[in-house]
């Protein structure tokens, strides 16, 4: 992955991971450590809310998902889950809008001279989102832990989980492509320690690049 050479803006750490790997908990830990986090899922939720920038175009493209003046996200998800052309139409509407929100978030962070920010993007590798990041961290846990967590979710079935996993880049491949791996199957303390270490590495990297020193 090509690295950017100028760091006047914050370093951008992409945070991703497969379903039920513990990404949301990792994002909360970053926030508690004072790192701003851009949550792509939360941005989509705002875009699809009545009055949001994505509401009218999505409602026009998928009128069946509009219920009582609001977009039913579960219905919308079901409509595009096994329909690749429909999913592409939805992505063509939402991805540019999410990109604008991310750019605005980054400008605010730069104005505050924030050294590091996190882009919380579930399908980072699947959508090519790693190109917008300086580094990537993947949350990962053993497959049996992942499966147990996922099947505790309301409405989840083994068949649905297998279908979701088939659409995601495998965990092993994500770990191979990542700069950092955050373990989430060994307890919160281990996860937090990994995150603290990553932040130390990134802050040192940014400081060394500014002063012209080499990062060991």
LUMLUMSE-601276 format. One record per atom (N, C-alpha, C): chain; x, y, z; residue in one letter; atom name; residue number from 1. Coordinates in nm, 2 decimals. Each point is the difference from the previous one (the first is absolute). Example, Ala and Ser with C-alpha at 12.3 -4.5 7.8 and 13.67 -1.06 7.14 Angstrom:
2
chain,east,north,up,resn,name,resi
A,1.32,-0.57,0.78,A,N,1
A,-0.09,0.12,0.00,A,CA,1
A,0.09,0.12,0.00,A,C,1
A,-0.04,0.11,-0.07,S,N,2
A,0.09,0.11,0.00,S,CA,2
A,-0.08,0.11,0.08,S,C,2
END
This chain:
216
chain,east,north,up,resn,name,resi
A,0.08,-0.12,0.00,X,N,1
A,-0.08,0.12,0.00,X,CA,1
A,0.09,0.12,0.00,X,C,1
A,-0.03,0.10,-0.09,X,N,2
A,0.08,0.12,-0.01,X,CA,2
A,-0.02,0.09,0.12,X,C,2
A,0.10,0.05,0.06,X,N,3
A,-0.01,0.10,0.11,X,CA,3
A,0.01,0.14,-0.05,X,C,3
A,-0.08,0.09,0.06,X,N,4
A,0.01,0.14,-0.02,X,CA,4
A,0.13,0.05,0.06,X,C,4
A,0.06,0.11,-0.06,X,N,5
A,0.12,0.05,0.06,X,CA,5
A,-0.01,0.13,0.08,X,C,5
A,-0.11,0.06,0.00,X,N,6
A,-0.02,0.12,0.07,X,CA,6
A,-0.11,-0.02,0.11,X,C,6
A,0.03,0.05,0.12,X,N,7
A,-0.09,-0.03,0.11,X,CA,7
A,-0.04,0.13,0.07,X,C,7
A,-0.03,0.11,-0.08,X,N,8
A,-0.05,0.12,0.06,X,CA,8
A,-0.14,-0.04,0.06,X,C,8
A,-0.07,-0.08,-0.07,X,N,9
A,-0.13,-0.05,0.05,X,CA,9
A,0.02,-0.12,0.09,X,C,9
A,-0.10,-0.04,0.08,X,N,10
A,0.02,-0.12,0.09,X,CA,10
A,0.03,-0.12,-0.08,X,C,10
A,0.07,-0.10,0.06,X,N,11
A,0.02,-0.13,-0.05,X,CA,11
A,-0.14,-0.07,0.00,X,C,11
A,-0.03,-0.07,-0.11,X,N,12
A,-0.13,-0.06,-0.01,X,CA,12
A,0.02,-0.15,0.02,X,C,12
A,-0.06,-0.05,0.11,X,N,13
A,0.01,-0.15,0.02,X,CA,13
A,-0.14,-0.06,-0.03,X,C,13
A,0.00,-0.09,-0.10,X,N,14
A,-0.12,-0.07,-0.03,X,CA,14
A,-0.02,-0.11,0.10,X,C,14
A,-0.12,-0.01,0.05,X,N,15
A,-0.03,-0.11,0.10,X,CA,15
A,-0.11,-0.09,-0.07,X,C,15
A,0.03,-0.12,-0.01,X,N,16
A,-0.10,-0.09,-0.07,X,CA,16
A,0.01,-0.14,0.06,X,C,16
A,-0.09,-0.09,-0.04,X,N,17
A,0.00,-0.14,0.04,X,CA,17
A,-0.13,-0.06,-0.04,X,C,17
A,0.00,-0.13,-0.01,X,N,18
A,-0.11,-0.08,-0.04,X,CA,18
A,-0.11,0.01,0.11,X,C,18
A,-0.12,-0.05,-0.03,X,N,19
A,-0.11,0.01,0.09,X,CA,19
A,0.03,-0.07,0.13,X,C,19
A,-0.04,0.06,0.11,X,N,20
A,0.01,-0.05,0.14,X,CA,20
A,0.14,-0.02,0.04,X,C,20
A,0.09,0.08,-0.06,X,N,21
A,0.14,-0.01,0.04,X,CA,21
A,0.04,0.10,0.12,X,C,21
A,-0.09,0.09,0.03,X,N,22
A,0.02,0.09,0.11,X,CA,22
A,0.05,0.14,-0.04,X,C,22
A,-0.04,0.04,-0.12,X,N,23
A,0.04,0.13,-0.05,X,CA,23
A,-0.06,0.11,0.08,X,C,23
A,-0.13,-0.01,0.03,X,N,24
A,-0.07,0.11,0.07,X,CA,24
A,0.07,0.02,0.14,X,C,24
A,0.03,-0.11,0.07,X,N,25
A,0.07,0.02,0.13,X,CA,25
A,0.14,0.06,-0.02,X,C,25
A,0.07,-0.03,-0.10,X,N,26
A,0.13,0.06,-0.03,X,CA,26
A,-0.02,0.15,-0.03,X,C,26
A,-0.10,0.03,-0.07,X,N,27
A,-0.02,0.14,-0.03,X,CA,27
A,-0.03,0.08,0.12,X,C,27
A,-0.08,-0.06,0.09,X,N,28
A,-0.03,0.07,0.13,X,CA,28
A,0.13,0.02,0.08,X,C,28
A,0.09,-0.09,-0.01,X,N,29
A,0.13,0.01,0.08,X,CA,29
A,0.08,0.12,-0.06,X,C,29
A,0.00,0.01,-0.13,X,N,30
A,0.07,0.11,-0.07,X,CA,30
A,-0.06,0.13,0.05,X,C,30
A,-0.13,0.01,0.01,X,N,31
A,-0.06,0.12,0.04,X,CA,31
A,0.03,0.03,0.15,X,C,31
A,0.00,-0.10,0.08,X,N,32
A,0.03,0.02,0.14,X,CA,32
A,0.15,0.05,0.02,X,C,32
A,0.08,-0.03,-0.10,X,N,33
A,0.14,0.04,0.01,X,CA,33
A,0.02,0.14,-0.07,X,C,33
A,-0.11,0.06,-0.04,X,N,34
A,0.00,0.14,-0.05,X,CA,34
A,0.02,0.01,-0.15,X,C,34
A,-0.02,-0.11,-0.07,X,N,35
A,0.03,0.00,-0.15,X,CA,35
A,-0.14,0.02,-0.07,X,C,35
A,-0.01,0.10,-0.08,X,N,36
A,-0.13,0.02,-0.07,X,CA,36
A,-0.02,-0.12,-0.10,X,C,36
A,-0.13,-0.05,0.00,X,N,37
A,-0.03,-0.11,-0.09,X,CA,37
A,-0.11,0.03,-0.09,X,C,37
A,0.02,-0.02,-0.13,X,N,38
A,-0.11,0.02,-0.10,X,CA,38
A,-0.06,-0.13,-0.02,X,C,38
A,-0.13,-0.01,0.04,X,N,39
A,-0.08,-0.13,-0.01,X,CA,39
A,-0.08,0.00,-0.13,X,C,39
A,0.04,-0.08,-0.10,X,N,40
A,-0.06,0.00,-0.13,X,CA,40
A,-0.15,-0.05,0.02,X,C,40
A,-0.02,-0.10,0.08,X,N,41
A,-0.14,-0.04,0.02,X,CA,41
A,-0.09,0.11,0.06,X,C,41
A,0.05,0.07,0.10,X,N,42
A,-0.08,0.11,0.06,X,CA,42
A,-0.02,0.11,-0.10,X,C,42
A,0.09,0.02,-0.09,X,N,43
A,-0.02,0.10,-0.11,X,CA,43
A,-0.11,-0.04,-0.09,X,C,43
A,0.00,-0.13,-0.04,X,N,44
A,-0.11,-0.05,-0.09,X,CA,44
A,-0.13,0.02,0.07,X,C,44
A,-0.01,-0.03,0.13,X,N,45
A,-0.12,0.01,0.08,X,CA,45
A,-0.05,0.15,-0.01,X,C,45
A,0.09,0.09,0.01,X,N,46
A,-0.04,0.14,0.00,X,CA,46
A,-0.05,0.04,-0.15,X,C,46
A,0.07,-0.05,-0.10,X,N,47
A,-0.03,0.03,-0.13,X,CA,47
A,-0.14,-0.06,-0.04,X,C,47
A,-0.04,-0.11,0.06,X,N,48
A,-0.13,-0.06,-0.04,X,CA,48
A,-0.11,0.05,0.09,X,C,48
A,0.03,0.07,0.10,X,N,49
A,-0.11,0.06,0.08,X,CA,49
A,-0.08,0.10,-0.08,X,C,49
A,-0.13,0.02,0.04,X,N,50
A,-0.08,0.11,-0.07,X,CA,50
A,0.08,0.13,0.01,X,C,50
A,0.01,0.06,-0.12,X,N,51
A,0.08,0.13,0.00,X,CA,51
A,0.14,-0.02,-0.03,X,C,51
A,0.05,-0.12,0.01,X,N,52
A,0.14,-0.03,-0.03,X,CA,52
A,0.03,0.01,-0.15,X,C,52
A,0.13,0.02,-0.04,X,N,53
A,0.03,0.02,-0.14,X,CA,53
A,-0.02,-0.12,-0.08,X,C,53
A,-0.01,-0.12,0.06,X,N,54
A,-0.02,-0.12,-0.08,X,CA,54
A,-0.14,-0.04,-0.01,X,C,54
A,-0.09,0.06,0.08,X,N,55
A,-0.14,-0.05,0.01,X,CA,55
A,-0.07,0.01,-0.13,X,C,55
A,-0.01,0.11,-0.06,X,N,56
A,-0.07,0.02,-0.13,X,CA,56
A,0.05,-0.09,-0.11,X,C,56
A,0.13,0.00,-0.03,X,N,57
A,0.05,-0.09,-0.11,X,CA,57
A,-0.02,-0.15,0.03,X,C,57
A,0.01,-0.04,0.13,X,N,58
A,-0.02,-0.14,0.03,X,CA,58
A,-0.14,-0.04,-0.01,X,C,58
A,-0.09,0.09,0.05,X,N,59
A,-0.14,-0.02,0.00,X,CA,59
A,-0.05,-0.01,-0.15,X,C,59
A,0.06,0.08,-0.08,X,N,60
A,-0.04,0.00,-0.15,X,CA,60
A,0.04,-0.13,-0.06,X,C,60
A,0.12,-0.05,0.03,X,N,61
A,0.06,-0.12,-0.06,X,CA,61
A,-0.07,-0.13,0.06,X,C,61
A,-0.04,0.01,0.13,X,N,62
A,-0.05,-0.12,0.06,X,CA,62
A,-0.13,0.04,0.08,X,C,62
A,-0.11,0.03,-0.07,X,N,63
A,-0.12,0.05,0.06,X,CA,63
A,-0.06,-0.10,0.10,X,C,63
A,0.02,-0.13,-0.03,X,N,64
A,-0.06,-0.10,0.08,X,CA,64
A,0.05,0.00,0.15,X,C,64
A,0.12,0.06,0.02,X,N,65
A,0.06,0.00,0.13,X,CA,65
A,-0.05,0.11,0.09,X,C,65
A,-0.08,0.09,-0.06,X,N,66
A,-0.05,0.12,0.08,X,CA,66
A,-0.13,-0.04,0.07,X,C,66
A,0.00,0.01,0.13,X,N,67
A,-0.11,-0.04,0.09,X,CA,67
A,-0.04,0.11,0.09,X,C,67
A,-0.12,0.05,-0.01,X,N,68
A,-0.05,0.11,0.08,X,CA,68
A,0.10,0.12,0.00,X,C,68
A,0.05,0.03,-0.12,X,N,69
A,0.08,0.12,-0.02,X,CA,69
A,0.14,-0.01,0.04,X,C,69
A,0.05,-0.13,0.03,X,N,70
A,0.13,-0.02,0.04,X,CA,70
A,0.06,-0.12,-0.08,X,C,70
A,0.13,-0.01,-0.01,X,N,71
A,0.06,-0.11,-0.07,X,CA,71
A,0.02,-0.11,0.10,X,C,71
A,-0.06,-0.12,-0.03,X,N,72
A,0.02,-0.11,0.08,X,CA,72
A,0.14,-0.07,-0.03,X,C,72
A,0.10,0.02,0.08,X,N,73
A,0.13,-0.05,-0.04,X,CA,73
A,0.01,-0.15,-0.01,X,C,73
A,-0.08,-0.07,0.09,X,N,74
A,0.00,-0.14,-0.01,X,CA,74
A,-0.06,-0.05,-0.14,X,C,74
A,-0.10,0.07,-0.04,X,N,75
A,-0.06,-0.04,-0.13,X,CA,75
A,0.09,0.04,-0.11,X,C,75
A,0.06,0.11,0.01,X,N,76
A,0.10,0.04,-0.10,X,CA,76
A,0.11,-0.10,-0.01,X,C,76
A,0.05,-0.04,0.11,X,N,77
A,0.11,-0.10,0.01,X,CA,77
A,-0.04,-0.13,-0.07,X,C,77
A,-0.12,-0.04,0.03,X,N,78
A,-0.05,-0.13,-0.05,X,CA,78
A,-0.01,0.01,-0.15,X,C,78
A,-0.04,0.12,-0.05,X,N,79
A,-0.02,0.02,-0.15,X,CA,79
A,0.13,-0.01,-0.08,X,C,79
A,0.11,0.04,0.06,X,N,80
A,0.12,0.01,-0.07,X,CA,80
A,0.10,-0.12,0.03,X,C,80
A,-0.04,-0.08,0.11,X,N,81
A,0.10,-0.10,0.05,X,CA,81
A,0.04,-0.10,-0.11,X,C,81
A,-0.10,-0.05,-0.08,X,N,82
A,0.03,-0.10,-0.10,X,CA,82
A,-0.02,0.05,-0.14,X,C,82
A,0.00,0.14,-0.01,X,N,83
A,-0.03,0.06,-0.13,X,CA,83
A,0.12,0.09,-0.03,X,C,83
A,0.10,-0.05,-0.07,X,N,84
A,0.12,0.08,-0.02,X,CA,84
A,-0.03,0.14,-0.08,X,C,84
A,-0.08,0.00,-0.11,X,N,85
A,-0.03,0.12,-0.06,X,CA,85
A,-0.06,0.10,0.09,X,C,85
A,-0.10,-0.04,0.09,X,N,86
A,-0.06,0.09,0.09,X,CA,86
A,0.10,0.05,0.10,X,C,86
A,0.09,-0.08,0.05,X,N,87
A,0.10,0.04,0.09,X,CA,87
A,0.09,0.10,-0.06,X,C,87
A,0.04,-0.02,-0.12,X,N,88
A,0.08,0.10,-0.07,X,CA,88
A,-0.07,0.14,-0.02,X,C,88
A,-0.13,-0.01,-0.02,X,N,89
A,-0.08,0.13,-0.01,X,CA,89
A,0.00,0.07,0.13,X,C,89
A,-0.02,-0.07,0.11,X,N,90
A,0.00,0.06,0.13,X,CA,90
A,0.14,0.05,0.04,X,C,90
A,0.11,-0.07,-0.03,X,N,91
A,0.13,0.05,0.02,X,CA,91
A,0.03,0.12,-0.08,X,C,91
A,-0.04,0.01,-0.12,X,N,92
A,0.02,0.11,-0.08,X,CA,92
A,-0.06,0.13,0.06,X,C,92
A,-0.11,-0.02,0.07,X,N,93
A,-0.06,0.12,0.07,X,CA,93
A,0.07,0.03,0.12,X,C,93
A,0.03,-0.10,0.09,X,N,94
A,0.05,0.03,0.13,X,CA,94
A,0.15,0.02,0.01,X,C,94
A,0.08,-0.07,-0.08,X,N,95
A,0.14,0.01,0.02,X,CA,95
A,0.05,0.15,-0.02,X,C,95
A,-0.04,0.07,-0.10,X,N,96
A,0.05,0.14,-0.01,X,CA,96
A,-0.04,0.09,0.12,X,C,96
A,-0.12,-0.03,0.05,X,N,97
A,-0.05,0.08,0.11,X,CA,97
A,0.08,-0.03,0.13,X,C,97
A,0.03,-0.13,0.02,X,N,98
A,0.08,-0.04,0.11,X,CA,98
A,0.14,0.06,-0.01,X,C,98
A,0.05,0.01,-0.13,X,N,99
A,0.13,0.05,-0.02,X,CA,99
A,0.00,0.15,0.04,X,C,99
A,-0.10,0.07,-0.03,X,N,100
A,-0.01,0.15,0.03,X,CA,100
A,0.00,0.01,0.15,X,C,100
A,-0.07,-0.08,0.07,X,N,101
A,-0.01,0.01,0.15,X,CA,101
A,0.14,-0.03,0.06,X,C,101
A,0.07,-0.10,-0.06,X,N,102
A,0.13,-0.04,0.05,X,CA,102
A,0.10,0.12,-0.02,X,C,102
A,-0.01,0.06,-0.12,X,N,103
A,0.09,0.12,-0.03,X,CA,103
A,-0.03,0.11,0.10,X,C,103
A,-0.12,0.03,0.03,X,N,104
A,-0.03,0.10,0.09,X,CA,104
A,0.05,-0.03,0.14,X,C,104
A,-0.01,-0.12,0.04,X,N,105
A,0.05,-0.05,0.13,X,CA,105
A,0.15,0.02,0.00,X,C,105
A,0.07,-0.03,-0.10,X,N,106
A,0.15,0.01,-0.01,X,CA,106
A,0.04,0.15,0.01,X,C,106
A,-0.08,0.08,-0.07,X,N,107
A,0.04,0.15,0.00,X,CA,107
A,-0.01,0.05,0.15,X,C,107
A,-0.11,-0.04,0.07,X,N,108
A,-0.02,0.04,0.14,X,CA,108
A,0.12,-0.05,0.08,X,C,108
A,0.04,-0.12,-0.02,X,N,109
A,0.11,-0.06,0.08,X,CA,109
A,0.13,0.07,-0.03,X,C,109
A,0.02,0.04,-0.13,X,N,110
A,0.12,0.07,-0.03,X,CA,110
A,0.01,0.14,0.06,X,C,110
A,-0.12,0.06,0.00,X,N,111
A,-0.01,0.14,0.06,X,CA,111
A,0.04,-0.01,0.15,X,C,111
A,-0.03,-0.11,0.06,X,N,112
A,0.03,-0.02,0.15,X,CA,112
A,0.14,-0.06,0.02,X,C,112
A,0.07,-0.02,-0.11,X,N,113
A,0.14,-0.05,0.01,X,CA,113
A,0.00,-0.14,0.07,X,C,113
A,-0.10,-0.08,-0.04,X,N,114
A,-0.01,-0.13,0.06,X,CA,114
A,0.10,-0.09,-0.07,X,C,114
A,0.09,-0.07,0.07,X,N,115
A,0.10,-0.08,-0.06,X,CA,115
A,-0.05,-0.13,-0.07,X,C,115
A,-0.10,-0.06,0.05,X,N,116
A,-0.05,-0.13,-0.06,X,CA,116
A,-0.15,0.00,0.01,X,C,116
A,-0.06,-0.05,-0.11,X,N,117
A,-0.15,-0.02,0.00,X,CA,117
A,-0.02,-0.14,-0.05,X,C,117
A,-0.12,-0.05,0.03,X,N,118
A,-0.04,-0.14,-0.04,X,CA,118
A,-0.12,0.01,-0.09,X,C,118
A,0.01,-0.08,-0.11,X,N,119
A,-0.11,-0.02,-0.09,X,CA,119
A,-0.06,-0.14,0.03,X,C,119
A,-0.11,0.00,0.06,X,N,120
A,-0.06,-0.13,0.03,X,CA,120
A,-0.09,-0.04,-0.12,X,C,120
A,0.05,-0.09,-0.08,X,N,121
A,-0.06,-0.04,-0.12,X,CA,121
A,-0.02,-0.15,-0.01,X,C,121
A,-0.11,-0.06,0.02,X,N,122
A,-0.02,-0.14,0.00,X,CA,122
A,0.05,-0.07,-0.12,X,C,122
A,-0.03,0.05,-0.12,X,N,123
A,0.04,-0.07,-0.13,X,CA,123
A,0.11,0.08,-0.06,X,C,123
A,0.10,0.02,0.07,X,N,124
A,0.12,0.09,-0.04,X,CA,124
A,0.06,-0.06,-0.13,X,C,124
A,0.05,-0.13,0.01,X,N,125
A,0.07,-0.06,-0.11,X,CA,125
A,-0.10,-0.04,-0.11,X,C,125
A,-0.12,-0.03,0.03,X,N,126
A,-0.10,-0.04,-0.10,X,CA,126
A,-0.04,0.12,-0.09,X,C,126
A,0.01,0.12,0.05,X,N,127
A,-0.03,0.12,-0.08,X,CA,127
A,0.12,0.08,-0.04,X,C,127
A,0.12,-0.04,0.03,X,N,128
A,0.12,0.07,-0.04,X,CA,128
A,0.02,0.12,0.09,X,C,128
A,-0.06,0.00,0.12,X,N,129
A,0.02,0.11,0.09,X,CA,129
A,0.13,0.02,0.06,X,C,129
A,0.09,-0.11,-0.01,X,N,130
A,0.13,0.01,0.05,X,CA,130
A,0.09,0.11,-0.07,X,C,130
A,-0.05,0.04,-0.12,X,N,131
A,0.07,0.10,-0.08,X,CA,131
A,-0.01,0.14,0.07,X,C,131
A,-0.10,0.02,0.08,X,N,132
A,-0.01,0.12,0.07,X,CA,132
A,0.07,0.00,0.14,X,C,132
A,0.07,-0.10,0.03,X,N,133
A,0.06,-0.01,0.13,X,CA,133
A,0.16,-0.01,-0.01,X,C,133
A,0.06,0.05,0.10,X,N,134
A,0.15,-0.01,0.01,X,CA,134
A,0.04,-0.14,0.05,X,C,134
A,-0.08,-0.05,0.09,X,N,135
A,0.03,-0.13,0.06,X,CA,135
A,-0.14,-0.07,0.02,X,C,135
A,0.01,-0.13,0.02,X,N,136
A,-0.13,-0.08,0.02,X,CA,136
A,0.02,-0.09,0.12,X,C,136
A,-0.09,0.00,0.09,X,N,137
A,-0.01,-0.10,0.11,X,CA,137
A,-0.12,-0.09,-0.01,X,C,137
A,0.02,-0.13,0.01,X,N,138
A,-0.11,-0.09,-0.01,X,CA,138
A,-0.02,-0.07,0.14,X,C,138
A,-0.12,0.00,0.04,X,N,139
A,-0.04,-0.07,0.12,X,CA,139
A,-0.02,-0.15,-0.03,X,C,139
A,0.05,-0.09,0.08,X,N,140
A,-0.01,-0.14,-0.03,X,CA,140
A,-0.01,-0.08,0.12,X,C,140
A,-0.08,-0.11,-0.01,X,N,141
A,-0.02,-0.10,0.11,X,CA,141
A,-0.01,-0.14,-0.06,X,C,141
A,0.02,-0.10,0.07,X,N,142
A,-0.01,-0.14,-0.05,X,CA,142
A,-0.14,-0.02,-0.06,X,C,142
A,0.00,-0.08,-0.11,X,N,143
A,-0.13,-0.02,-0.07,X,CA,143
A,-0.11,-0.05,0.09,X,C,143
A,0.03,-0.08,0.10,X,N,144
A,-0.11,-0.05,0.08,X,CA,144
A,-0.05,0.11,0.09,X,C,144
A,0.08,0.09,0.04,X,N,145
A,-0.04,0.11,0.08,X,CA,145
A,-0.09,0.09,-0.08,X,C,145
A,0.04,0.03,-0.12,X,N,146
A,-0.07,0.08,-0.10,X,CA,146
A,-0.14,-0.06,-0.02,X,C,146
A,-0.01,-0.12,-0.03,X,N,147
A,-0.12,-0.07,-0.03,X,CA,147
A,-0.10,0.00,0.12,X,C,147
A,0.06,-0.02,0.12,X,N,148
A,-0.09,0.00,0.12,X,CA,148
A,-0.05,0.14,0.03,X,C,148
A,0.08,0.10,-0.02,X,N,149
A,-0.05,0.14,0.01,X,CA,149
A,-0.11,0.03,-0.10,X,C,149
A,0.03,-0.03,-0.12,X,N,150
A,-0.10,0.03,-0.11,X,CA,150
A,-0.13,-0.06,0.02,X,C,150
A,0.00,-0.13,0.04,X,N,151
A,-0.13,-0.07,0.01,X,CA,151
A,-0.08,0.04,0.13,X,C,151
A,0.06,0.08,0.08,X,N,152
A,-0.08,0.06,0.11,X,CA,152
A,-0.08,0.12,-0.04,X,C,152
A,0.03,0.05,-0.12,X,N,153
A,-0.07,0.12,-0.05,X,CA,153
A,-0.14,-0.03,-0.04,X,C,153
A,-0.10,0.09,0.03,X,N,154
A,-0.14,-0.03,-0.03,X,CA,154
A,-0.01,-0.02,-0.15,X,C,154
A,-0.08,-0.10,-0.04,X,N,155
A,-0.02,-0.03,-0.14,X,CA,155
A,0.11,-0.07,-0.08,X,C,155
A,0.11,-0.02,0.07,X,N,156
A,0.11,-0.07,-0.07,X,CA,156
A,-0.02,-0.15,0.00,X,C,156
A,0.03,-0.06,-0.11,X,N,157
A,-0.01,-0.15,-0.01,X,CA,157
A,0.14,-0.05,-0.06,X,C,157
A,0.03,-0.12,0.01,X,N,158
A,0.12,-0.05,-0.06,X,CA,158
A,0.01,0.02,-0.15,X,C,158
A,-0.12,-0.02,-0.07,X,N,159
A,0.00,0.02,-0.14,X,CA,159
A,0.02,0.15,-0.04,X,C,159
A,-0.06,0.09,0.08,X,N,160
A,0.02,0.14,-0.03,X,CA,160
A,0.15,0.04,0.03,X,C,160
A,0.05,-0.05,0.10,X,N,161
A,0.14,0.03,0.04,X,CA,161
A,0.09,-0.05,-0.11,X,C,161
A,-0.02,-0.12,-0.05,X,N,162
A,0.09,-0.05,-0.11,X,CA,162
A,-0.01,0.09,-0.12,X,C,162
A,-0.12,0.04,-0.03,X,N,163
A,-0.02,0.09,-0.12,X,CA,163
A,0.07,0.13,0.02,X,C,163
A,0.00,0.06,0.12,X,N,164
A,0.07,0.13,0.02,X,CA,164
A,0.15,-0.02,-0.01,X,C,164
A,0.05,-0.11,0.06,X,N,165
A,0.14,-0.03,0.00,X,CA,165
A,0.05,-0.02,-0.15,X,C,165
A,-0.08,-0.06,-0.08,X,N,166
A,0.03,-0.03,-0.14,X,CA,166
A,0.02,0.13,-0.08,X,C,166
A,-0.06,0.11,0.05,X,N,167
A,0.01,0.13,-0.07,X,CA,167
A,0.11,0.09,0.05,X,C,167
A,0.06,-0.05,0.11,X,N,168
A,0.11,0.08,0.06,X,CA,168
A,0.14,-0.06,-0.03,X,C,168
A,0.10,0.09,-0.01,X,N,169
A,0.13,-0.05,-0.01,X,CA,169
A,0.04,-0.08,0.12,X,C,169
A,0.05,-0.12,-0.02,X,N,170
A,0.03,-0.09,0.12,X,CA,170
A,0.09,0.07,0.10,X,C,170
A,-0.02,-0.04,0.12,X,N,171
A,0.08,0.05,0.11,X,CA,171
A,0.15,-0.01,-0.02,X,C,171
A,0.04,-0.12,-0.05,X,N,172
A,0.14,-0.03,-0.02,X,CA,172
A,0.06,0.10,-0.10,X,C,172
A,-0.08,0.03,-0.11,X,N,173
A,0.05,0.09,-0.10,X,CA,173
A,0.00,0.15,0.06,X,C,173
A,-0.10,0.03,0.08,X,N,174
A,0.00,0.14,0.06,X,CA,174
A,0.13,0.01,0.09,X,C,174
A,0.03,-0.10,0.07,X,N,175
A,0.11,0.01,0.09,X,CA,175
A,0.13,0.01,-0.08,X,C,175
A,0.01,-0.07,-0.11,X,N,176
A,0.11,0.01,-0.09,X,CA,176
A,0.02,0.14,-0.05,X,C,176
A,-0.10,0.07,-0.04,X,N,177
A,0.00,0.13,-0.06,X,CA,177
A,0.01,0.11,0.09,X,C,177
A,-0.02,-0.02,0.13,X,N,178
A,-0.01,0.10,0.10,X,CA,178
A,0.14,0.04,0.05,X,C,178
A,0.02,0.12,0.05,X,N,179
A,0.12,0.04,0.06,X,CA,179
A,0.01,-0.04,0.15,X,C,179
A,-0.12,-0.01,0.06,X,N,180
A,-0.01,-0.04,0.14,X,CA,180
A,-0.12,-0.10,0.01,X,C,180
A,0.02,-0.09,0.10,X,N,181
A,-0.11,-0.09,0.03,X,CA,181
A,-0.04,0.02,0.15,X,C,181
A,-0.12,0.02,0.03,X,N,182
A,-0.05,0.03,0.14,X,CA,182
A,-0.07,-0.13,0.04,X,C,182
A,0.06,-0.08,0.10,X,N,183
A,-0.07,-0.12,0.04,X,CA,183
A,-0.12,0.04,0.09,X,C,183
A,-0.11,-0.07,-0.02,X,N,184
A,-0.12,0.03,0.07,X,CA,184
A,-0.06,-0.12,0.07,X,C,184
A,0.07,-0.11,-0.01,X,N,185
A,-0.05,-0.13,0.06,X,CA,185
A,0.07,-0.04,0.13,X,C,185
A,0.09,0.09,0.06,X,N,186
A,0.07,-0.03,0.11,X,CA,186
A,-0.03,0.09,0.12,X,C,186
A,-0.11,0.07,-0.01,X,N,187
A,-0.04,0.09,0.11,X,CA,187
A,0.03,0.15,-0.04,X,C,187
A,-0.08,0.09,0.07,X,N,188
A,0.01,0.14,-0.03,X,CA,188
A,0.14,0.06,0.03,X,C,188
A,0.06,-0.05,0.11,X,N,189
A,0.13,0.05,0.04,X,CA,189
A,0.10,-0.02,-0.12,X,C,189
A,0.00,-0.12,-0.06,X,N,190
A,0.10,-0.02,-0.11,X,CA,190
A,-0.03,0.09,-0.12,X,C,190
A,-0.13,0.01,-0.03,X,N,191
A,-0.04,0.09,-0.11,X,CA,191
A,0.04,0.14,0.03,X,C,191
A,-0.02,0.05,0.12,X,N,192
A,0.04,0.14,0.03,X,CA,192
A,0.15,0.02,-0.01,X,C,192
A,0.07,-0.10,0.05,X,N,193
A,0.15,0.01,-0.01,X,CA,193
A,0.05,0.01,-0.14,X,C,193
A,-0.07,-0.08,-0.09,X,N,194
A,0.04,0.01,-0.14,X,CA,194
A,-0.03,0.14,-0.06,X,C,194
A,-0.11,0.05,0.04,X,N,195
A,-0.04,0.13,-0.06,X,CA,195
A,0.09,0.11,0.05,X,C,195
A,0.04,0.00,0.13,X,N,196
A,0.09,0.10,0.06,X,CA,196
A,0.14,-0.01,-0.08,X,C,196
A,0.04,-0.12,-0.02,X,N,197
A,0.13,-0.02,-0.07,X,CA,197
A,-0.01,0.06,-0.15,X,C,197
A,-0.11,-0.03,-0.06,X,N,198
A,-0.02,0.05,-0.14,X,CA,198
A,0.01,0.15,0.00,X,C,198
A,-0.07,0.07,0.09,X,N,199
A,0.00,0.14,0.01,X,CA,199
A,0.13,0.06,0.03,X,C,199
A,0.08,-0.07,0.08,X,N,200
A,0.14,0.05,0.03,X,CA,200
A,0.08,-0.01,-0.13,X,C,200
A,-0.01,-0.11,-0.07,X,N,201
A,0.08,-0.01,-0.13,X,CA,201
A,-0.04,0.11,-0.10,X,C,201
A,-0.13,0.02,-0.01,X,N,202
A,-0.05,0.10,-0.10,X,CA,202
A,0.05,0.14,0.04,X,C,202
A,-0.01,0.03,0.13,X,N,203
A,0.03,0.14,0.04,X,CA,203
A,0.15,0.02,-0.02,X,C,203
A,0.08,-0.10,0.03,X,N,204
A,0.15,0.01,-0.02,X,CA,204
A,0.03,0.01,-0.15,X,C,204
A,-0.07,-0.08,-0.08,X,N,205
A,0.02,0.01,-0.14,X,CA,205
A,-0.03,0.14,-0.06,X,C,205
A,-0.11,0.06,0.05,X,N,206
A,-0.03,0.13,-0.05,X,CA,206
A,0.10,0.10,0.05,X,C,206
A,0.04,-0.01,0.12,X,N,207
A,0.10,0.10,0.05,X,CA,207
A,0.13,-0.02,-0.07,X,C,207
A,0.04,-0.12,-0.02,X,N,208
A,0.13,-0.02,-0.07,X,CA,208
A,0.00,0.05,-0.15,X,C,208
A,-0.12,-0.02,-0.06,X,N,209
A,0.00,0.05,-0.14,X,CA,209
A,0.00,0.15,-0.01,X,C,209
A,-0.06,0.07,0.11,X,N,210
A,0.01,0.14,0.00,X,CA,210
A,0.14,0.06,0.02,X,C,210
A,0.07,-0.07,0.09,X,N,211
A,0.14,0.04,0.03,X,CA,211
A,0.10,-0.05,-0.10,X,C,211
A,-0.04,-0.09,-0.09,X,N,212
A,0.09,-0.05,-0.09,X,CA,212
A,0.08,-0.12,0.05,X,C,212
A,-0.03,-0.05,0.12,X,N,213
A,0.07,-0.12,0.05,X,CA,213
A,-0.07,-0.12,-0.06,X,C,213
A,0.08,-0.11,0.00,X,N,214
A,-0.04,-0.13,-0.05,X,CA,214
A,-0.07,-0.07,0.12,X,C,214
A,-0.11,-0.07,-0.04,X,N,215
A,-0.08,-0.08,0.10,X,CA,215
A,0.07,-0.13,0.01,X,C,215
A,0.04,-0.04,0.12,X,N,216
A,0.07,-0.13,0.02,X,CA,216
A,-0.10,-0.11,-0.01,X,C,216
END
